[in-house]
């Protein structure tokens, strides 16, 4: 049995005991009896003990949750992902500025002009 389970059981038993003591004191008070200082102090002492035990249980719960998260992270860290060492995919070859110019529409239309006079065909403009 884990320490957390033991502490939870102890905390539950202490709560039941405290509830019974308070119920007994309530019944006695309603019956007209005075509550002694010793009984009040005993209730306070058990309340302090309950708080201490509850803090321990909460701390152990937090530690177990953290431990579970770390175990999951460790398991995920053990997984090996295969990745290529070299990227063998062909890269797009970028054209130089000259190559881009030669592929442009402006250059192509210039090359189609009348090469003897090096003037564009502007027959529609001159009259």
C-alpha positions in Angstrom: 0.0 0.0 0.0 1.4 3.4 -0.9 2.1 6.1 1.6 -0.5 8.3 0.0 -3.2 5.6 0.4 -2.2 5.2 4.1 -2.3 8.9 4.7 -5.7 9.2 3.0 -7.1 6.4 5.2 -5.6 8.0 8.3 -7.1 11.4 7.4 -10.5 9.8 6.8 -10.4 8.0 10.1 -9.4 11.2 11.9 -12.1 13.2 10.2 -14.7 10.6 11.3 -13.4 10.7 14.8 -13.5 14.5 14.9 -17.0 14.6 13.4 -18.2 12.2 16.2 -16.5 14.3 18.9 -18.1 17.5 17.6 -21.5 15.8 17.3 -21.2 14.6 20.9 -20.3 18.1 22.1 -23.2 19.6 20.2 -25.6 17.1 21.7 -24.3 17.8 25.2 -24.5 21.5 24.7 -28.1 21.3 23.4 -28.9 19.1 26.5 -27.8 22.0 28.7 -24.4 20.9 29.7 -21.4 23.2 29.6 -18.5 22.3 27.3 -15.3 22.0 29.2 -12.1 23.8 28.3 -10.3 20.4 27.9 -12.8 19.2 25.4 -12.5 22.5 23.4 -8.7 22.2 23.5 -8.9 18.5 22.4 -11.0 19.6 19.4 -8.5 22.3 18.5 -5.6 19.9 18.8 -7.4 17.4 16.5 -8.1 20.2 14.0 -4.4 21.2 13.9 -3.6 17.5 13.3 -6.1 17.3 10.5 -4.7 20.4 8.8 -1.1 19.0 9.1 -2.2 15.6 7.7 -4.2 17.2 4.9 -1.2 19.3 3.9 0.9 16.1 3.7 -1.7 14.4 1.6 -1.9 17.4 -0.8 1.9 17.5 -1.1 2.1 13.8 -1.8 -0.7 14.2 -4.4 1.2 17.0 -6.1 4.4 15.0 -6.1 2.7 12.0 -7.6 1.1 14.1 -10.4 4.5 15.7 -11.1 6.2 12.3 -11.1 3.6 11.0 -13.6 4.2 14.0 -15.9 8.0 13.4 -15.7 7.6 9.7 -16.5 5.5 10.6 -19.5 8.0 13.1 -20.7 10.8 10.6 -20.2 9.0 8.0 -22.3 8.3 10.5 -25.0 12.0 11.5 -24.9 13.0 7.9 -25.5 11.2 7.7 -28.8 13.6 8.1 -31.7 12.3 10.0 -34.7 14.0 9.1 -37.9 15.0 12.2 -39.8 17.1 12.4 -42.9 20.7 13.5 -42.5 20.9 15.2 -45.8 18.0 16.8 -47.6 18.0 15.0 -50.9 15.0 16.9 -52.3 16.0 18.8 -55.4 16.0 22.5 -54.8 14.6 25.0 -57.2 17.4 26.5 -59.1 17.2 30.3 -59.0 17.9 32.2 -62.2 20.5 34.9 -62.3 19.5 38.4 -63.1 20.7 38.0 -66.6 18.7 34.8 -67.0 15.6 36.6 -65.7 16.2 39.4 -68.1 16.5 37.0 -71.1 13.3 35.4 -70.2 11.4 38.7 -69.9 8.9 39.8 -72.5 10.7 43.1 -73.1 13.9 41.3 -74.2 12.0 38.9 -76.3 10.1 41.6 -78.1 13.4 43.6 -78.6 15.0 40.6 -80.2 12.1 40.2 -82.6 12.5 43.8 -83.8 14.1 44.8 -87.1 17.7 44.0 -86.4 19.2 46.0 -89.3 18.1 49.4 -88.1 17.7 48.5 -84.4 14.5 50.4 -84.3 11.3 48.9 -83.3 8.6 48.5 -85.8 6.6 51.7 -85.2 4.9 51.9 -88.6 1.6 52.9 -87.0 3.1 56.0 -85.4 5.0 57.6 -88.4 3.0 59.1 -91.2 
